[in-house]
Amino acid sequence: MMDKDCLFCKIIAGEIPSAKVYEDDYVYAFKDVNPIAPTHYLFVPKTHICCAKKINAENSQYVAKIFEAIAKTAETEKIDSYRIINNCGEEAGQSVMHLHFHMMAGVKMGWGKHSLG
């Protein structure tokens, strides 16, 4: 099921252009329009799930398929080291209320309050 007002649902439907990097029956992945790393992709389920707190027994297969797609993309693009991030809720930094995972690579990453590298 899609949400007609959701930005990512519109991207999946082809109503808004994107730079696709991966697609299958469950997952759509595209380049982030505001990347914070040399490689920065977004992996989204092809059904509308607003956020991680709404993952349940009926839709959790989409999360598994996303992580399979991330691994396939990393192998295809010869990316050996990467970070996966999911933000759940506005205070955590989620700006589009459609479950998505950021895949970032191409820079040495640190760990800290505002550190990516």
Summary of the structure (lengths in Angstrom):
residues: 117
radius of gyration: 13.8
end to end distance: 37.6
largest distance: 38.1
contacts: 305
relative contact order: 0.22
helix: 25%
strand: 21%
